[in-house]
Every structure is written in structure tokens, then in C-alpha cells.
Amino acid sequence: MDCSRALVEYLEGLKIAKETGDMELAAKCCFMAAKCEQDNYYLLGKRDIALKNLSYRTCFRIMKKDYSTTEFYRDALKECGYLSDFVNKY
């Protein structure tokens, strides 16, 4: 399933959460955007060469950099193997 529209909405939610200073909500939006990026990569990356060349997992990078002090991040790290693997590799 193409998650491009959901990705746009989560990124908008992330922007609004950052503007209001709600770091927990921002972390949640960032995580969900990362999951959309991941789904799109596996769905579209197989047939779209341009997508393969784009920076992959940008929202996981943002999450690690900007939201690693949030409670949501700590919980997600325990629950999501993809995030945990990413954090341990990069």
C-alpha cells in the first residue's frame, strides 16, 4: 500500500507539534512518518530507481537526533526492531 499521502500528513503533524513545543507528539509523528518512508521504500523502491537513490530512513535519523530524550522514543526503541537496528548501526 502506498503511504505517500500518510507520510505528508505525518510530516505536517510533526511540523505543527514542533511549533507548539510538544516533543512527545513530534516524536510520535516522526516515528509514523518513518514507518511510511519504510513502507514506501519496500513498495516503490523495487520499481523506482529514483526512490532507491534518495536518502533512506530520513525520519529515523531525525528521530534519533531530535527526539532521543522523549519517553515515546525510549518506548519505540524497545518495541520497534527496525528503529533499534537503525540506532545501533548509525
Backbone torsions as a table, in degrees:
resi	resn	phi	psi	omega
1	MET	NA	131.1	179.8
2	ASP	-73.1	121.7	-177.8
3	CYS	-104.2	19.3	-176.4
4	SER	-59.8	-43.3	-179.1
5	ARG	-67.4	-42.5	177.7
6	ALA	-62.0	-39.8	178.5
7	LEU	-58.3	-45.6	178.7
8	VAL	-59.3	-43.8	-177.8
9	GLU	-67.6	-41.7	178.5
10	TYR	-66.5	-36.9	177.2
11	LEU	-66.4	-35.9	175.3
12	GLU	-65.8	-42.9	176.3
13	GLY	-60.9	-39.6	177.1
14	LEU	-60.9	-45.0	179.6
15	LYS	-60.2	-46.5	-179.0
16	ILE	-66.1	-42.3	179.3
17	ALA	-62.5	-39.9	177.9
18	LYS	-64.8	-42.5	-179.6
19	GLU	-62.4	-34.1	-178.8
20	THR	-90.3	-5.8	177.9
21	GLY	81.3	13.9	179.7
22	ASP	-86.7	88.9	-174.7
23	MET	-67.0	-34.1	179.3
24	GLU	-66.0	-45.7	178.3
25	LEU	-65.9	-39.0	177.9
26	ALA	-60.8	-42.4	179.0
27	ALA	-63.2	-40.8	178.9
28	LYS	-64.2	-46.0	178.7
29	CYS	-62.8	-41.3	179.9
30	CYS	-63.4	-42.8	178.8
31	PHE	-62.4	-46.3	-179.6
32	MET	-65.8	-36.5	175.2
33	ALA	-63.4	-39.0	178.1
34	ALA	-62.9	-40.4	178.0
35	LYS	-65.2	-37.2	176.4
36	CYS	-65.1	-43.6	176.6
37	GLU	-57.5	-44.1	-178.6
38	GLN	-64.3	-46.0	178.3
39	ASP	-60.5	-44.3	179.6
40	ASN	-64.0	-37.3	178.9
41	TYR	-61.2	-48.0	-178.5
42	TYR	-70.3	-33.5	179.7
43	LEU	-76.8	-52.0	-172.5
44	LEU	-94.4	-25.9	-175.8
45	GLY	-61.3	-27.4	-179.1
46	LYS	-69.5	-24.9	-177.3
47	ARG	-121.2	-4.7	-177.3
48	ASP	-118.4	100.7	-177.2
49	ILE	-60.1	-38.6	-179.2
50	ALA	-61.3	-39.5	179.8
51	LEU	-65.0	-38.1	178.8
52	LYS	-62.7	-30.2	-177.2
53	ASN	-84.6	-13.5	178.4
54	LEU	-72.9	155.6	175.4
55	SER	-60.8	126.9	-173.6
56	TYR	-100.2	143.5	179.8
57	ARG	61.5	43.0	179.3
58	THR	-63.7	-35.7	-178.9
59	CYS	-72.0	-31.5	173.0
60	PHE	-63.9	-38.2	177.7
61	ARG	-63.8	-45.0	178.8
62	ILE	-62.3	-42.9	-179.0
63	MET	-60.8	-45.8	-179.9
64	LYS	-63.9	-42.3	-175.8
65	LYS	-72.9	-45.4	-169.6
66	ASP	-102.8	-21.1	-171.1
67	TYR	-125.6	15.5	-177.2
68	SER	-68.2	-11.3	178.7
69	THR	-94.5	-1.4	-177.8
70	THR	-84.7	155.4	176.3
71	GLU	-65.1	-39.2	179.7
72	PHE	-59.8	-43.5	179.4
73	TYR	-59.0	-47.1	-179.5
74	ARG	-60.8	-41.0	178.2
75	ASP	-67.4	-44.5	-179.2
76	ALA	-62.9	-37.1	179.0
77	LEU	-61.6	-36.6	177.9
78	LYS	-73.2	-34.9	-172.0
79	GLU	-92.6	-28.5	-172.7
80	CYS	-108.1	108.4	179.5
81	GLY	-62.3	-34.2	179.6
82	TYR	-64.5	-44.5	178.6
83	LEU	-65.8	-44.3	179.4
84	SER	-60.1	-45.7	177.6
85	ASP	-61.4	-43.0	-179.7
86	PHE	-61.3	-47.8	-178.2
87	VAL	-62.1	-39.1	-179.5
88	ASN	-72.7	-25.2	-178.9
89	LYS	-89.5	-32.2	-173.2
90	TYR	-118.7	NA	NA
